[in-house]
């Protein structure tokens, strides 16, 4: 719960930064994309395969990850975040976008809580990616509200709600105690979730705003950071 609180703080800081330092936001999003994709490839996927050894075929777990990717794509579409073509200010659309980010942040908190049930090492690695992602969610919450004509006060209200979402998700995870077999399936599912968040959400958004080599470098830096975190966590 303390780390979930840190994720809440990261969300709030991201939103406040969005109000004051817009020119650096694409690089932050690119780094976050690399970190989120990295945790899927370097931690969640391998951990699901390790926990599921002898219980599920690797192809089954990879299919679950693919299912998680497309399930998240479906939920993302249903929640209506894809409104980049809107030309007229519409505070209602901004509120819908902010609400979808609230759900995403709550999911992050839940995933983090389940990851800690797998092991402290996995939990801390996932927490590192969640902190990066929730920082980006804070940025996006403010941006989506302001872009659609919402006031600064309205954006800050949604930011406060989004900041509390990881705590809610982590609290819900305490109500679930999955067995190793189910835990392997959940981690595989979450692997697909994180791949979609990074590859279909954060990465295109950062590249659209700043199509430069520095953006690619920030993405690689995010992935490298998570790879080093994974190595250090499993070394102890």
N, C-alpha and C positions, 0 to 999 in steps of 0.2 A: 504493500500500500504506500510505503514511503517513496518507492520508485514511481508509482502511479502519480503521486503528488508532484514529483519532479517533472513528469510528462505534462501535467497540468500547467506547471510554471513555464515549461518550454512552449506550450501552446500560446499562453498569454504573451510571452516575450516575442514570439513570432508575429502575433497580431499587432503589437505595439510597434515593432520594427517596420511593418508594412505601412504604417501611418507616417513614418519619418525617413525611411531610407529605401525608396523604391528602386533606385538604379542597381542595387546589389541583389535584389530578390531572385533573378533568374539563376545566379550562381548558387545561392542557398538552396533553391529547388533542385538544381542539378546534383549538388552534393547529397541531398536527401534521397534523390532517386537512386544514386549509386549505392547508398547505405542500405536502402530497403531491398533493392535487388540482390545486394550482397548477402544479406541475412537469409534470403530464400535459398540461394545457391550454396552458401558456405556453412549454414547452420541448420535451418529447419529441414531442408531436404535430406542431408546426411543423417540427421538425428532421427527422422522418421524411418529411414531405411534401417538404421541400427536397432531401433526399438522394435521394428516389425520383422526383424530377421527370425526365420523359423515360423512366423505366424502368417505373413503375407508375402507373395512374390513381389520382387522389386517393380515389375511392370504394373501390378495392382496399385501400389503406392504412388507411382508416377501418374497413373490414370486418375487417382484421387486428386493429385496436385493440379492436373489439367482441368478436372472438374471444378476445383476451387477457383481457378483462373476465370473460367467462363461463368461460374455462378456469381463471382464478384462483378464481372462485366455486366451481367443481367441486372444485378441490384443497382449498380452504378447508373445504368440507363433508366431504370424505373424511378430512381430518386431525382432524376432530372437535372443533373449537374451540367450536362452538355448544352450550354446555352450561349456558346461563344458567338453564334450568329445573330444574337439579339442586338438590335440597333437602338431601340428606344429605352430610356430609363424605366425600370419596372421594379420597385422595391419588393413586390411579392416574389418575383423570380429570384431576387437576391436572398430573401428569407428561405426559399426552398433550397437554394444552393448551400446556404449556411447550415440548414437542418441536415442535409446529407453529410456534410463534414462532421457534424455532431455525432452522427451514427458511425462514421468512419473512426473517429477518435475513441468512441466507446468500444468498438471492435478491437482497436489497438490495445486498450486496457485489458480486455478479456483475453486476447491472445497472449499478452505478457504474463497474466496470471497463470494460464495453463502451461506456458513455457517453464515457469518456475516449478511447477509440479513435476515436470520431466527431470529437471536438475537445476541446481543453482547456476551452473555454467551456461546452460541454454537460456535460462531466464535473463541473465545479465547481458548476453549477446543480443537477444531479442529486444531487451530494454534499450540498448544503445541505438538500434534501428528505430524503435518507437519514438525515442526522444527526437531524433532527426525528423521523422515523419510528422510528429505532432507539432514541431516547430513550423514545418511547412504548412500544416493544416491551419495553424493560427494565422499565417500570412494569407492563405487562401480565403479564410473566413471573412477577414476584413476586406480583402480585395473584391470578393464576389458581392458583398453588400454595397460597398461604395460604388462599384462599377455600374450597379443597377439603380443608382439614385438614392440609396439609403444614406441617412445622416451619420455623422461620426458617433453620436450617442447610440444610434440603432446598431451600428457595427460593433461597438464595445459591449453592448448587451449580448449579442450573439457570441462574441469572443469569450465572455465570461461563461456562457453555457457550454461552449466547446471546450473550455479549459477544465470544466468539471467532468466531462465525459470519460476520460481515462480512469478516473477514480470510480465512477459508476461501473465501468466495464470490469475493472480489477475486483471490485466488490462482488459482482456477479460470479466471477470465476471461483470465488471461495465456496460457492454453493455446489460446485462440481468437483468430484474426485474420480477422474477416469482411470481405469485399469490400463496396464501397459499396452495392450492391443488397441484399445480405443484411443489412447494417447498417440500412438503411432499414426492412426488415421487422421486425428485432429491436426497433428503437426504437418502431415502431408497436405491437408486441406489448406492450412494457413500458409504453407509455402506457395500455393497457387494464388492465395489472396495477395500476398506481398509482391509477387511477380507482377500482378495486374496493377497494384497501386503504383509501383515504381515505373514499369515499362509503358503502361497505357495512360497513366495520370501525370505523375510528376515529370517524367522525362520529356514527353512532347510539349508540356507547358513551358518548361525551361528553355527548350530549343526554339520554340515559337517566339518567345520574348527576346532571346539573345542567341541567334544562330552563329556562334563564334567558336573558335578552338578552345577558348577559356572555359566555355560551358562543358565541352567534352572532357577537358582536364578535371573539372570539378566533379563530374560524374565518376570518372575513374578513381579520383581521390576518395570519394565516398565509399566505393566498393573496396578499395585497398584498406581503408580504415577499418571496415567491418571484418575483412580477412585477417588483419592483425589482431583485432579484438578476439576473434575466434581462436587464433593460434595461442594467444596469451591465456585465454580462459581454459583451454583444454590442456595447457602445459602444466597447470597447477592441479 
